[in-house]
């Protein structure tokens, strides 16, 4: 399947292997920033440490100006759900304040959805359009149907090797060989299904570090864990785990 099969916005595809380290990192950070700067229905702010670590990485590598860039606010009709504690198995899917949608647990769970004649399924790797930013890579963990016909996806994000490597210790760097360009992160969010640009092909999937999940420590350092490790099993249990609001 050629890129651009699924297009919501006319944004040039900018994801081409590890050459787009800066763009990919900035995109992932912007997604996290959107959740950390908007008030939810309980009046508290979601300011997770993993998002802040990504922003710190941008400051160190690309300068403070890039770090201050924030994702544009989504239109009110698109601001539906966000995820608190989104780097742990205790994550909680919440509605944005003012969003007239059911609670997450009350949404119908689906295992596939069609978008412009392309079937999206749980477990698929997708390219996600981010307005004004480079595209990002994600894995579909859940598909939920909103009453008005829209669908929302809970996804896990992927980070590129060049941005991750400086944050790993010497031993763990050896676990991320140069033939792999991306790694799945224990970092989940909810997006609209129409932000999907295309499915990723097997050629790209071969660039993903197998059987490893990227996690973080409170001091800002990152670390890799086997995908079967107890602390990251929640990233493999699709359609399970977490609380809703």
Buried (B, 14 or more C-beta within 10 A) or exposed (E): EEBEBBBBEEBEBBBEEBEBBBBBBBBBBBBBBBBBBBEBEEEEEBEBBBBBBBBBBBEEBBEEEBBEBEBEEBEEEBBBBBBBBBBBBEBBBBBBEEBEBBEBEEBEEBEEBEBEEBEBEBEBBBBBBBBEBBBBBBBBBBBBBBEEEBBBBBBBBBBBBBBBEEBBEEEBBEBBEEEBBBBBBBBBBBBBBBBBBBBBEEEBEEBBBEEBBBBBEEEBBBBBBEBEEEEBBBBBEBEEBBEBB
